[in-house]
């Protein structure tokens, strides 16, 4: 769309802040790769192709305050976003924001030293021409813009800069940030922001619309971005991953009817609706990201109707990009030597389940917390990084229940080997992202008491997301008996499925996975059991840590 002279300007969106940021980063990196390959074939006298200018837009007042905080404190990271008392932290992040681009144009020292992944630190020779023109204009300017460049480059202090600052200077700064937004080849915001005064005009000017994670987006959000127009729409997503969130789905009247009569309709995503209308859909049947058999569970249990599926040319475990998975497999089998753990089939790398008997899950409001499973996981990962020297930044840890995420992030400081690892995140917030190694802490246990049973970890869409965040290593952590025994008569899946259809529910070691939403989780556990890809770590090994955390 960007290189099509009829379209040119493109507006992009996604259902959540994380998804929009992820989309922006991928578009910029993808565009950079395409331009690099294109320019590689050009001669010295040929006109080089330029990278598309991708801008991730936020609220204008938040952008302004974040930019000023970077100038004042000399630190370019996501912590500089303004935060008001008694409000949650803002969703602003540095990478590809107007503030990020302006700092680069000013040759900011803080931008060059920024530790934030995907943040732009300096202009690339192939970046958009409009950026170089604006930079030249800033270099030749006078007055306020001179002082702005000086404080960005640390040639003068913030106090010296602020002494001469006026309201008109703030207006000039606002205009600079807005010029970057207007110059963008691809401008991306959330659906809500696209309707704001700052972005509506820019959205209407765009001749093309791109939307990611449409399988998780409701129709009103898509319509608010696309509008009642005939502009080209490129939408991507997966209806078998997370669906739109509808809070009223659990609220019914005495007769059992939803109080929101449109709740079920709202649960159908924009992508599901478009597919339901019979609109042609391109379906990717080649796994381009994962190592061979890393997609096996999802392929066998979720995407059963995906005909002619195959792994891509770079999926072989021997490829350099899958070295992380080979190291993890070797560490499990030959360093830690967990008893009963079978190796992956030849020519593949398979996921593995860590069974944690004896842990306790506590009910926290409507959510759950299992401290021991979190500590066991962080301890295992710390040993793995320490023994092998792999980069902890390539590990992503997901926990479906938010209390486990918050508790795990508080405990990270106790594991110096994991200092470079990204903070733990929920499955909902991590959709659309991945790592070389993904770890999922289920936080559930078997039994019939409060906090026991699979809970919403057995939801097919959420479970599918959690099983597909990895490139070459996947570790699932939890109680393998959460849906019942995995051998003997209680492991009969056909019987469990039949009972589920009748609405019978009974979890625990001696029970069966009879709740209708636990059938897929049970199939997953049976696959791990049958293939011998389960090892056990007892909670007693970290009992002191769990007690200390509880205290």
N, C-alpha and C positions, 0 to 999 in steps of 0.2 A: 504493500500500500504506500509506504513512504517513498519508494523510488518510482512509483507510478505518477507521471506528471499530472494526470487528471485528479488524483486524490491528494497526495502530498501530506497535509496535516492530518494527524490521527489522534483520536482521544481514546484512552484505555481505562479500564476499571476491573474490579473484582469484588467479591462480597465482603471481604474483611480487610482491615489495615495490613495485616501480615501478608495476605494474598496479593494485595496491590503492590507492596514493596518487593515481594518476591518476583512478581511479574515484571516490574520495572527493571530489576537487576538482570533478569534473564534476557529481556529485550535488548538492553544495552550490550551485554556480553555476546549475545547471539549476533547482533548487528556488527560488533567489532570483529567477530570471527569471519563473517561474510565479506566485510570490506577488506580484511587482510588477505583473504584468498583471492579476491578480485584484483587487488593491487599487485599481487605477486606475479601476475601475468603481464603487467604493463611495462613498457619501456621507460627510459629516463625522460623522454619528451612527452609522454602521454599524461593526460590530466588524471590525477588520482581521484578515486572515489572517497567521499567523506562519510564518517560514521553518522548515523542519525542521532540527533540531540534528544535524549530521553530525560524527562523531568518528572520527578515524583512530587506532586503537589500536596500541600497541607493548608491548614487555616493560615491566612495571611498574618494575623497578629501573632500566632505561635511562631511562624517562620521568622518574623522580625525580631522577637525576643530571643529566640535561639541563636540567631546570627550575632546579636549584640553580646550575648553571654560568652560566645566563643571568642570574640574580640577582647572582652574584659578579662576572662580567666585563662586565655591562651590554651584551651583544651578543646579539641574538635572531636567530640564523641556524642553518643545519644543521651548522655546525662544532662546536657545543657538545656534541654527543653524546659520552658517555664512551667512551674507547677504551683497551683493555688492551694491554700490550706483546705483540708477536708474534701479534696477531690482526687480521683484516681490519677495516676501519672498520664500525661498526654501520649498520644501514639506517634509523635514526631520522631523521625530518625534521620541521621545525616545523609546516608548514601543517596546521591542523585537528586537531592532536594535543591530548590533554588539557592538556598544558603550555601550548600556544598559547591555548586558551580561558581557562585560569586566569589567565594573564598579562593578558589583555584585561579580565577581571573585576576585577583588581587595579589597572587603569588603568596598566599598566606603561609606562614611558618607552621601554624597549628594544623592546617590541612595537609601539608607535606608529611607531618609526623603522626597523623591520625591512625590509631590502631583499629579503627572500625572496618570490618570486612565489607567489601564492595564500595566503600567510599572512594570518591575521586580525589587523588592527591595532587595531580598536576595534569596539564593539558597534553594530549597525545597528538603527534603530528597529523593524524588523520581525523581528529575531532572536527566538528562542524565549523565551517568558515565563519558563521555569525559570531562564534565565541572569540575567534581571533580578532575580528573587527571590533568587538566590544572591548576586548582587552587593550587593543591599540588606542581606542578612544579613552579608556581609563588612564593609560600611561601619559596621554597628552593633555589631560584635564588639569584643572587648577582648583584652588580653594578647598572646599569640603572633601572632594574626591581624593585630593592629594593626601590629606590627613587620614582618610579612610584606608588608603593603601599603606601608609606608614605604620598605622597601628596594627594592621593585618600582618605586616612583615616584621613586627616587633622593633621598628626603628624608633618609635615613641611609645610611651606607656599609655595605658587606658586613661589615667588621670589627666595626662596632657591632652589627650584627644577629647575627652568629655568636657573640659573647661570651655571649649569654644563651640560645643555642639548646640544647635538651635532646633526649633520645631521644623523649620524649612529643611534642615539637614535630614531629619527623619523622613520627610516627604521625598527627598532625593533618593534616599536608601530604599524606600518602598517602591519607587519607580524603577530602580535598577533590578530589584527582585522580580517585579512584574514584567520587565523586558525579557528576562530569561524565560518566564512562563510563556509569553507570547511567541518567543522564537523557537520553542520546542517543536521538534518533528513529531514526537509522541509525548503527550501530556497525560499523566495518569493520576486519578484520585479515586476515592470511594464513591459509590453512587450518591450518597448524601451530599458530599462536597461538590459533586458535579452540578448540583442544583443551587448552590450558593451564588451570591452576587459576584464573587471574585472569579468564579470558574464558568458560570453559565454561558457568558458570551464566547469564551474560548471553546467551550464544548460545541456551541452552535456553529462556530467557524470551521470546525474539523469536517473533512469530507469523508472520513472513514472511522469506524468504531471497532475496537478490539476488546474482548472481555474474556478473562480467564476464570476458571473454577465456576462455570455456569451451572454445573450440576449441584452446586451448593447455594446458588443465588435464586431468590424468589423472582417471579415475573415483574412485580412492581419495580424492583431495583433495576432490572434489565431495561424496562421501558423508560425509567427516569434517565438512563444514560443514552439509549438509542433514540428514544422519542418517537413521535409519529412521523417518521421520515422514511425515505427510500435509500438512505446512505448504506453503503456496503458494511455488513456486520460479519466479523470473524470471531466466532465464539468457540471456546474449547472447555472441556470438562469431562466428568465421569459420573453418571447417575448412580453408580454403585459405590461411590464414596459418600462423604458427608452430605446430608440433605439440608435444605433450609430449616432454620430453627423457628419453631412455632410454639410459643410458650403456652398457648391455650389448649394444646393437644391433650393435656392431662386434666383439664377442667371440664367436668360433666355435671348435668343436673340430676335430679332424683330418678328420672326415667332412663338415665344412661346416655343421653344425647350431649354432644359437645355444646358448651355454651356459645362458642364461636362456630356458627354453622358452616363457615368457610374454612375451618381448620384443616380438614383433609385436603381441600383444594390448594391451600397455601403450602402444604407439605410437598406438593409436586413442584420440582424446580423448573426454572425457565428452560433448561436443556431438555428435561423430560417432556415438557409441553411441546417444544419445537419438534422433538422426535415423534411425539404422538400425533402431530399433524401430518406426518408423512414426509416431512422435509428431508431431502437427501443428507446423509451424514457420512463423513469419512471416518472410518474406524481403524485405528492403528493396530495391526496384528503382529508387529515385530517389537520385541523387548530390546530397546536400544541402550538402556541404562544399567540394568542389573546383570550380575554374573549368572551363568547357567544354574538353574534350579533355585535361585533366590526368589523367583516369581512362582515357584511350583505350587505352594499352598494356595495362593490366590487364584492361580490358573485352574487348579483341580476343583476348588470348592466354590469360588465366586464367579469366575468367568467361564463357566462350563460350556456356554454357547459360542465361545470364541473359536471359530473354525480356522484351520490353516495357520495356527499360531506357531511362531518360531523365535528363537533368540537371534540377536543381531551378530554381526561379524566380530564385535569386540567383547562378546560375552564369555569367551573361554576363560576358565580360571587361571590359565598361565599368562594371561595378558598383564602387563605392568600395572594397569589401572586397578586390578583386583588383588594386588599384593597384600593389602590390608586384611582381606578375608583369609588368605592363605596363612598369614602370620597368626591370626586368631585361632584358626582351626588347629594349627600345629601346637599352639600354646595350651589349648584345652586338652589335646590328646597326649602330648609328649612332655610338657612341663608340669602342668597341674595333675595330669593323668587321672581324671575323674573316672571312677569305676563304672562299668556298664555303658559308657558312652561310645557309640559306634562312629566311625569316620564317615564322611560324606561319600556318596557314590562316586566312582571314578569319573573324572571329567566334569565334576560339578562341585559346588559349595552349597550346603544345606543349612537352613536355620536350626537353632538349638534352643531348648527350653531348660531353664534353671528352676528346679523344684525346690521350694522353701518350706518344708514341713515345720510345724510348731510356731509359725508366726501368728500374730493377732491383728485383726482388722477392727478398727473402732469407727463407730458411726459419728460423723461430724456434720450435724445438721442433716441435709439430704445427701451429703457426700460421704467419703470414706478415707481413712488414714491407716496405713500399715507402715509404721516406722522401721520395723526390722527388715522388710523387703527392700526399702530404700537404702538402708545402711549396708545390707548384704550386697546390693548391686554396686554401690559406689566403692565398697571395699574390693570387690572382684575387679572392677574396671581399673582401680588404682594399682592393683597388683599386676594386671595385664600391661598397663602402660609402663610401669616401673621395670618389669622383667624384659620387655621387648624393645622399649625405646620408641614406640610408635607415637605419632602426633595425636594428642588427646583432642585437638580441635576437629578431628575427623569423626568424632563420636557424637551422636545425638541421642539424648535420653528423653523418652516420652512416657508420661503417666496419665491415663485417662481421667483420674480423679485429682482435682486441683489441690487439695490438702497435701497429697504426696509430692506434687511439684513444689509447693511452697516450702515444705519441710526439707526436701532434697536440696533446694537452693540455699537454705540456711546451713546445711551440713557440708556444703562443698568446700568451705574454707578448711575443713579438717583433713582434706585430701590434696596435698600440694601437687601430687602427680597429675591431678585433673584441673590444674589452674587454667589451662587454655581451652578446656571444654566449654561448649555453649551451655547456658543455664537450661535446666529442665523445662519442658514445655508440655502443655496438654495436647492431645491428639487434634482437637479442634483448631488450636492456634498454629499447629505445625503442618496442616494440610498444604500440599503443594511444594513442600521442601523435603530435603533428604540429606543423608550423610553417607560416607563410606561404610560406617557401622552404625546401625540403629539398635537401640535397647528400649524395650517396652516393659515398664513396671506395672503389672495389672493391679496390684494392691488388694487382691481378693483372696478369700480362703474358703475351704469347704465347711460345711456345718449348716445348722438351721437357726442359729441365734442371730441377734442383731449384727448387721455388717457382714454377714456371711452370704455365700452364693455369688454367682458371676455378676449380678447387677447389670448395669448398662454396658459392661465390657463385652457382652455377648451380642450387642447390636451389630448386625451384619455390615452396615456401612462403616461404622466406627472401627470395627475389627479389621475390615479391609484396609482402611487408612493406616492402621498401626502395623499391618503386616507388609506394607509396601513402601516404607520410607528409606530402605537400605539400598546400597549399591552392591556390596559383596559380603556383608556380615550382618546377621540378625540374631539377637538374643532376646528371648521372651522370658520374663521373670514372674513367677506366681505359683500358686498351689495347683499342681496337676490334677488333683482330685476335686476341684471346685465344681465339676459337673457330674461327679460320681466316679466309681471305680472304673479303671480302664481295661479290666480283663474279667473274664467270667460272665455270668448271665447278666449282670448289671451293666455290661458294656455293649449290650445289643442296641445298636443305633436305630434299627427299624422299629423296635418297640418304643424307644424314647420318642421317636418322631410321631408314632401313632398316638401315644399318650399326650403329646404336646397338642395335637389337633383337637383333643377333647378338653384342652385347657387345664390339665392336671399339672400341678407344680410340686416338685420334691427334689431338693438339692441335698448334697452331703455325700460322705464316703460310702454309705450304704444305700443311697438313693440313686436316682438317674437324672439326666439332663432332660427333664420333661417340659420345661417352660419353652414356649414356641420360639423365643429368641435365643435360646441356649443351644439349639441344634447345631449351628455352624461352629460355635466354639468347641462343642464336643467333638465334632469331626476333626477339627484342628488338633486337639489333644490326642485323639486316637492315632492320627498320622505320626505325631512325634513318638508316641509309645511304640507303634508298629515298626518304625524305622530305627528305634534305639537312639534317638537324638535327645534324650533327657538325662541330665545329671543333677545330683542333689547337693545342696549346701544347707546345713542346719542352722537355725536361728541362734542356737546357743553360742556359736562362734563369736557373735557380736552382741551378746546379751548385755554387757556392760554399757556399750554405746547406746543401745536402745533405752536402757533404764535412765542413763544420764540425759538423753534427749527428752524423755518423758518428764523428768524432774524439771 
